[in-house]
Amino acid sequence: MTYVFLHGFSGGPESWDAVATALPSDARVVRVQLAGHGAAPVSVEGWDAEVARIDALLERERVEDAHLVGYSLGGRVGLSLLAHSARFSRSTLIGAHPGLPDAAARAERRAADDRWIRVLREQGLRAFIDAWEALPMWGSQEALDPETLASQRRLRESHTAEGLAHALEVLGLAQMPATNPSALRVPIQLVVGERDEKHRALSGALAERLPRAALRVVEGAGHNVVLERPDALAALLASPEPS
């Protein structure tokens, strides 16, 4: 099986290390670095351009009949990629928002992202990371060991302020097209942490709209199941697909 991994905002290909090492030894792993991330970030013109860029990358890698795995931002991009490309036979999406329902919600989210963009451009990367890591949604990570948290911090610090600002501008939730369930025919696991109440509700509602989906709740985890429970996530990747 080929696994294609899409990381979350301010993460990177390394975010999947603990999950990838738990996969079967014959698994092929393709990790994609999203636009705006890394020390030399790629810039794209918009959401659709990023989806097309990733599909072209996977074409060069000769990826077919693959299992698409995306977390948060990567899960949102994954929803569009599943609708865009036929190279996937299955998907697991973790903490993935299905998109905002109307113009008012998009405007509100765009304003929130603009505030983060100003922090990045006016105060710099470390000030942004300090504020980002103080958000209540990461409270479930307080019990993680210090080295795991330090590793996550180093990964965030490996980006550039302008790169993450660009990612928010072109890949923020306000830029995401609303999910069209009828375009998603492959089996999809929607994975969410037990303590992530917002995304439990969103994923539960999305699962009811998708033709072939199952909702999996990971005990004890918050939003970042990839970081908090890589063991449970690896087991889900090997589980039978939704019918």
Buried (B, 14 or more C-beta within 10 A) or exposed (E): BBBBBBBBBBBBBBBBEBBBEBBEEEBEBBBBBBBBBBEEBBBBEEBBEBBBBBBEBBEEBEBEEBBBBBBBBBBBBBBBBBBBBEBBBBBBBBBBBBBBEEEEEBEEBBEBBBEBBEBBEEEEBEEBBEBBBEEEBBEBBEEBEEEBBEBBBEBBEBBBBBBBBBBBBBBBBBBBBEBEBEEBEBBBBBBBBBBBEEBBEBBEEBBEEBEBBBBBBBEEBBBBBBBBBBEBBBEBBEEEBBE
